[in-house]
Amino acid sequence: MREMKDSGISWIPKIPINWSIHRLKYIVDSLSKGNGITKEDVLLNGDTPCVRYGEIYSKYDYSFTTCISRTNVDKVSSPQYFSYGDILFAGTGELIEEIGMNIVYLGDDDCLAGGDIIIARHQQNPAFLNYALNSGYIQSQKGFGKAKLKVVHISAFDLGNLIVALPPITEQKLIADYLDSKCAELNSTLSDIQSQIETLEEYKRSVITEAVTKGLDPDVEMRDSGVQWIGMIPKHWSLYRMATLYTERNERGSNELPLLSVSINTGVSDTELSDEESQRVFVRSEDRTKYKRVYPQDLTYNMMRAWQGAFGAVRVNGMVSPAYVVAKPLKKIDTRYIEALLRTPSAIQEMHRYSYGVADFRLRLYWNKFRTIKVCFPPLEEQHKIADYIDEKANEIDTIIATKQRQIETIEEYKKSLIFEYVTGKKEVKTETE
């Protein structure tokens, strides 16, 4: 055990005796802000590499050597560059716990920083300082006193006041090299598990698609449906337009009913509307009669997300957003089967073809178009068997996926704790001579 001393701060009570405590503004040369670079400014063959603030959250890990985006410098007013060793902070985010996330640039080119990015230029070991500034004890400082708003901001002033524990520069390099090696191993394991999850998701989609378009009997005689998105179907199945199977339901909800929503991942669930939907349709609790009543076996879909597979079979009495379409069955139907059919990749492409709007995020599938779409339709008893089979197989696969997702969470937490222990001096990197 090496000798420790009081740090003088509550986040890390003790640090190694040869470490020191600093505010970030005293160990950086500058904290400057990026500028401009909208989504439209990103060009495949742009003349200058660049980073936009949202990419810090979604496109990069702790460090990077190459920018994934490019722009033309003449599109940017007052261009702000970053270079080797600079640390980039996201100045805007949606979660207090993630505000001010940072990455370090270790490439050779000078690159442009977009708006809402704060650039830290310094003389410390770049990888070590970046690990430290992403660690739990620093992240808690970034979020301290921030309100839980939809968008959270952090300023260069806020970042400058962060308190950082620093070892000598030679030890910074030892720690950074060790963490680089360990994180690379963990990231490789994470990548393998994620690939397994994607394979399982693809397998689940193929199981569902096969069941809802081919049935469960591998020896059944097939015929051409004559519908391009459906292809071959069992000979004894029928084809119907949606208008033959369902009619639009427009009944008002009531305050006593649960509010349901439709997810592109899980279908209908007994949850409140998403933030996005709540912004589009704000209804106070006493005004819930403006919502649409739904009954078990109804089919409902989000008009704006039908092209992404946002269909669901209703299983309980409830109500849904006025932005949804509700379809009432005209005959005995297991709507679970119809939901599974409409969420297949080929069906989603068909929904996209029938949706209207100037861009994908504005596309809507209206009832007058949806009612004309043709679907394959097995006998009712076969619908039940297919739906039960899909529920069983999907649950089996989802259970395996959930286990692997927990493995990812465990590894991610271990990686965070590993970084914390080394950037605060709780653990020491031993050299070969020690």
N, C-alpha and C positions, 0 to 999 in steps of 0.2 A: 504494500500500500504506500503510495506517495503522500507526501505531506500536503495537507489542505489548509485553507484559511477561509474566514468569513468573507463572503462576497459583498455584504452590505445591502443586498437586494433580496426580496422574498422569493423571487422566481427560482433562483438557484442559490440556496443558502451558503454552500461551500464550493470553492473552486481551487484548483491546484495553486500552490504558493507562488509559482512563477507566472501565473496568468494575471490579466488585468481586466478591469471593467471600464467600458467606454460608451458614451452615446454615439450613435452612428454618425451624426453630423461632424464629429471630431476625428473620425477615421476615414472619411471619404474626401475626395478632392472636390466633388460637386454632386448635387442632386438636381438634375434637369428634367424637363418635361418633353415628351415626344409631341408630334403635331400631325394632324390630318390623317390621311390614308383611310378612306371609306372602303366599303366592300367593293364598290364599283371601280375604285382606283387600283385594285389588285389585278395585275395583268400576267398572263401566262409567260409572255416574252418581254416583261418589263426590264428596264436597263439596270435596276438597283434592287438588291434583296431587301426585304422589310419584314417587320413583325407588327401585327395588330394586337391590341390588349387582350381580346377574347382568345387569341391563340395561346396565350400564356397558360390559360386554364385547360385548354382542350387539345393542343397539338404538340406540346413539348413536355419533356421530363425535366429533371433538375438542370441539365446542361445541354447545349446544342452547338454544333459547329456550322450548320447550314440552315438558312431560312427556308421555310416551305413556300413563302410567298414572295412576289416581286411586284414592283411598281415602276413607273417612270418618274424620275425625280422632279420633272417640271410640273407634275400634277400636285405637288405638295408645297404649300405656302410655308416658308421658313422651315425647311427640312432640318430634322434633328437626327444626327448620326450616333451610332454606338459602335464600339470596336472590341477587340480581344480583351477579355477580363471584365467587361462592364456587366453589371447586374441590372436586369429589367424587372420592375415591379408593375403589377396590374393595379392601376389607381381606382378601378371601379369593379364591383362584383355583386353577386346576388346573395352571398352568405357571409355573415360576420366571421365565421370560422375560417373562411378562405380569403378574406380581403387582403390585398397586398401580396398575393402569391408571387414568388420571384423565380427567375431562371437566370443562368449565367451563360454568356456567349463566349465560346472558346474557338471561334473560327478566325480566318485570316482577313476576310473582306470587311470594309466599312459598310454598315447597313443602316436603314432608316427605321426609326421608332415612331409608331403611330400615336394618335391621341390617346389620352388616359394611360400612357405608359410613363413611368418615372425611371430615369437612368441614373444609376449610381456608379461613378468613376472613382477608383480607389487604388491603393498600393498594397493591399493585403493579398493573400493567396486567394484567387478567384473562387475556386471550387470550395475551399473551406468556408469562406465568408458566405457563399450562397447556401451551403448546407446549414450553417448557423442561422441565417435569416429565414429559413424555411422551417426551423425546428419549433417544437411545441412551445417553448418558453418565450420565443420571439412572436410566434403567431398569436399567443394570448395577449401580448402587448398591442399588436396591430388592431385587434378587435376590442380592446378595452374602451368602454364608454360609447361604443357605436350603437346607434339605435337599430332595431330590427325592421328596417324599411325594405321595400322591394328592391331598391338599388342602394348599395353601400359604397361610400367613397373614402379614400385615404389620401392625404396630401403629402407633398415632399416635407412639409413641416412636421407632420406626424411621424413620418419615417425617420427623419433626422433625430427625433427624440427617443428612438428605440435604444434600449440598453443591451449591449453585446459583451459577452465574455470572450476575450482574445488570448490565445497562447502566443508564444514567440513564433515568428514567421516559419522557422524550420519545423516546428511541431505542427503548425497549420498544414504544411505540405504532407507530413506523415499521416495526419488524420484524413486529409482529403484523398490521398492515394488509397488508404485502407477502405474508406467508405465507397470510393469509386468501384473498387474491386468487389466488395460485399454487395453493393446495390446492383451491380451488373449481374451477379449470380442470382439474386432475388428476382430481378426483372426478367431474367431468362425463365425462371420457374413460373412467374406470373404470366408470361407470354404463352407458355405451354398450356397452362390451365385455361387461359382465355380461349386459346385455339380449340381445346376440348369442348368448352361451352358452346362455341360457335358451331362445331360439328354436331353437337347434340341438338342445338336449335334447328339446324338444317335437317337433321334426321326427323325431328318432330314435324316440321313442315311437310316433309316428304310422306310421312306416315298419314298425316291428315289429308293431304292432297290425293293420295292413292285411295284412301277410304271413301272420300266424298265424291270421287269421280269414277272409280272402278268397282267400289263395293268391297266386300270381305271374302268373296269366293274367287280364288285365283283361277278356277276352271270355268267360270261363267262365260257364255258366248257374248261377244262384243259386237257393237255396230258403231258406225260413224254418226255422231250426234248432229253433224251439219252446222254446229256452232263452233267457230274457230277457237275461242278461249277454253272450251270444254273438251273438244276432241272426241276420242272414243269413249263410249259408255256401255254398260251392260244392256243387252238386247231388250230386256223386259222393262227397262226404265223409261220414264216419260220425259218430255220437255214442255215447260210452261213459261209463259211470260210472268213476271212478278205480279202483274195486275190480276192474273187468274188465281194466284195463291193468296194475295193480300190486298186489303184496301186501306187507304190512309185513315188513321184515327186522330181525331182532334177533340178530345175531351179535356176539360179543365181539371187541374189538380186541386188539392185541398191541403190545408195546413197540417192535417193529421198524417199525411203520407210521407214516407221517406223519400229523400231526393237522391236519385240514381244518376250515375254518369257512365259513359262508354269510353273504355280505354282501347287503344290500338293493340295493347298487349294482352289484356285479360277480359275483354268484353264488358258486360254490364256489371257494375259493382255498386254497393250501397255506401257511397261516399259523396261528400260535398263536391261541388263543381271545382275544377281547377282554377287557378288564379286567372289564366287566360280567358276561360269561359265566363268567370265572374265579372271580368272587366267588360266583356262584350254584352252581357245580359245581367245588369245589376237589379235584383229583385229583393226587396225587404221581406222579412219573414211573413208579415201580414199580407203581402202581395203574392204569395206562392200559388194562388189560383191562376196566375198567368202561365204557370208551367203546364206541361201536358201529362195527362193521366196515362199510365201503362198498366197492363195486366199480364199475368203469366202466359207465356207462349207468344206474346207480341214480339215483333222484331223492331228494334230501334237503331238509328244510326245518326251520327254527327254529320250534318250536311257538309261541314268544312273539312272533315277528315275522313270521309268515306273513301277517298282515293288512297288513303293509307291503311284501310282495313278497320275503321272504327265502327264495326257492326256488333250488335249484341242481342242475344236471346234473353228476354225478360223472364225471370224466375219468381219474382215476388210482386205484389201490388206496390205501386209507387208512382213517381212522376219524374219527368226529365225536363231539361232545358227547352224553352221555346225554339232554340236553334236546332233542335233535333227533329227528325222525322220519325213518326210512330206508325207501324204497319200492323193492322189487325188481320189475323188469319181468316180466310174465307172457307177453309175446309180443315179437316184434321191433319195437323202438321206437327212434327217434332222440330220446333224452331231451332233447337240446338244444332240439328243437321244443316239448316240453311245458314246459320251463323258461321259454322266451320267452313262451308262451301264458299261463302262470300269473303272469308279472310285468307283464302289461298292466294299465292302470288299472281296467278293468271286472272283470278277474279278482280284483284286489286287493279290490275292493268285495265280491265274492262270498266271499272268504276271511274278510273282516270279519264278514259275515253269519253264517257258520258257526262263528265263534270264540266262546269263552265266557270271561267274567270280569266283575268289577264295574267296571272302567275299562279304557281302551285299553291302558295300560302293563301290565295284568295279563291281557290277553286271550291265550287259548291255542287253537290249532287242533289238536284231537286226531285220531288216525287214524280213529276210528269215525265222525267227521263228514266228514273229508276224503275218505274212500273213497266217499261218496255223491254227491260233486259231479260233475256232468256236464261233459265237455269235447268239443270238436270234434276230429276225428281224420282227417287225410288219409292216403292210401296211403303206404307206407314210403318209396318212392323220392321222392315229393313232399315228405315230411318232410325228407329229406336236402337237397333243393334249397332248401327254405325256410330251413332252419338255416344252410346255407352262405351263402345270400344275406344273411341277418341278420348273420352274423359279418362278412362283407365290408363291408356298409353301415355297421354299427356301428363297425367299425375306422376306416373313412374319416371318419365324423363325429367319433369320439373323438379322432382325430389333429388335426382342426381345433380341437376344444375345448381340447385340451392346449396347442396353440400360443397360443390366446387366454388361457388360464390363466397361461402363462408371461409374456405381455404384462402381465397384471395384477400378477404378482409383481414384474416389472421396474419398473413404475410405482410400486408400493407402496414398493419399496426406494429408488427415486429420491426419493419424497416424504420418507421418513425421513432420507435423507442431506441433502436440502435444508433440512429443519427443523434438523438438527444443525448444519449449517454457519452458519446465521444466529443460532441461540440461543447459540452459543459464540463468535460474533464472527469466525469464519474468513472470512465474507463480510459485506459492509456494504451496507445499503440506501442507495442514492444518492438525494438529494432533487433536485428540479427545478433548484435553484440551483447544484448542484455540477457 
